[in-house]
Amino acid sequence: MIHLHLTTIVIAVILYVIALVFYMKDSPNNAGKMSHMILRADYIFLIFSGLLVYVQNMEGISASDGHMMYGIKVLLGIAAVGLMEMSLIRANKSTSAPKGMTIAAVALIVVTIGVGIYLPLGPLSAMF
């Protein structure tokens, strides 16, 4: 299940960048809307697979005393998805420059991925 989660993370980041680029252009937003809708469908798989990984590994999480870090990663992931969505909506409406929201979303994505790599189920822990 973790492979599905990692795949949806990569797809979500790629689709986020594509939708943001299309929304920033002054052309009609058909391509931006289409990639945004595909990204919204990917959010469902992303959140579902993340929660499934969390629930399936609950016993291992309990044994490694990582309760709080996994809970924080879940909250960071949900906040990252929320900021991604808000920055894309603001870019679509073009009412104000979405630079601050986009920077916050990218920073939160990097922090979330960093925490995920650091945790015992992450690839860094498998190396040591």
Buried (B, 14 or more C-beta within 10 A) or exposed (E): EBEBBBBBBEBBBEBBEBBBEBBBEEEEBEBBBEBBEBBBEBBEBBBBBBBBBBEEBEEEBEEBEBEEBBEBBBEBBBBBBEBBBBBBBBBBEEEEEBEEBBEBBBEBBEBBBBBBEEBBBBEEEEEE
